[in-house]
Amino acid sequence: MALDLETRDQLLDMVARFVAERLRPIEAKVAEDDAVPQDVIDEMKSLGLFGLSIPEEFGGLGLNMEEECLVGVELGRTSPAFRSAFGTNVGIGSQGLVMFGTDEQKAKWLPGIASGEIITSFALTEPEAGSDSASVRTLAVRDGDDYVLNGSKRYITNAGKASLFTVMARTNPDSKGGSGVSAFLVPGGLPGLIVGKPEKKMGQQGAHIHDVTFDNVRVPAWNRLGEEGEGFKVAMQVLDRGRLHIAAVCVGVAERLIKDCVAYAGERKQFGQAISSFQLVQAMIADSKTEALAARALVMETARKRDAGQGVTLEAAASKLFASEMVGRVADRAVQIFGGAGYVADYGIERLYRDVRIFRIYEGTSQIQQVVIARETMKQGG
């Protein structure tokens, strides 16, 4: 159920103020330390950011997709590493449980996820399976009342802090595609569950990804999410929502970069006048603004369509493709407008240029989005 407009505006205003007053001033420090301070995480918890998409009955805010996207835009106005701290709880780490969990599973875990006491992680990607999600090789073999998991996952966000993983594993080795994959809720700390050291990355310092290995990890059959063989369906529906969320964040980052560009271009003098008076600089600002507006419109329309109960696999993929490619172009133009200042670390533009590069890769590369869009378009007859 949607919030009333006054409550929604209050929420957005609160998030905007938190971003401007609390997060933006410490962006450089978070990147340098490669860590979000614990007191900031605690504030995020108290603001309800870990439970944005968790139903109210379990202590979350229960936002619909449009509301979540509007919050995502506001969160995009600061370093994406901050959003990543709670992003898996809001999106891919919790939504399988929200959509497919039993009443008992929801009651057991969702309140802790909403409060931020439980950090979640989504373990799909493997050395041989990421873009090709149906090629999961991690095995889950039934043994009495348990499943025994063996295999490894790669580039798993928040795995180092996670106390609950949604894991995709193959329950039917004879079935090569998605139909042999099932989803499991795997508590962190089980014997045989090993989390590797955080990877060194191009951008988004402060947000961590890890390899996760399963060595004869025993998981109660009660922890299976949905029926056997439904894992691929779980993953795809979770990713539809996750892709829209990421697209909204891309819009927020683009809007922040445009604002920074306009402020800088108005101050920076060349040839005796502000560079904002030069038409070639104006063209870069105009292109950036137009593309950001188009991305925002596509994301919000798709979110409303999903809230109306319609399938949005095509539109979510299109939103993710367009918004993630768009923010890459906007960040590139921002470096150009700032010139030398855009290339050095002091202004934060080069950091955002690196930060946004991952948006075209995770939760489905741009090329996978193109495949999904083409497939769905052909299915619908154009």
Disulfide bonds with the S-S distance in Angstrom:
none
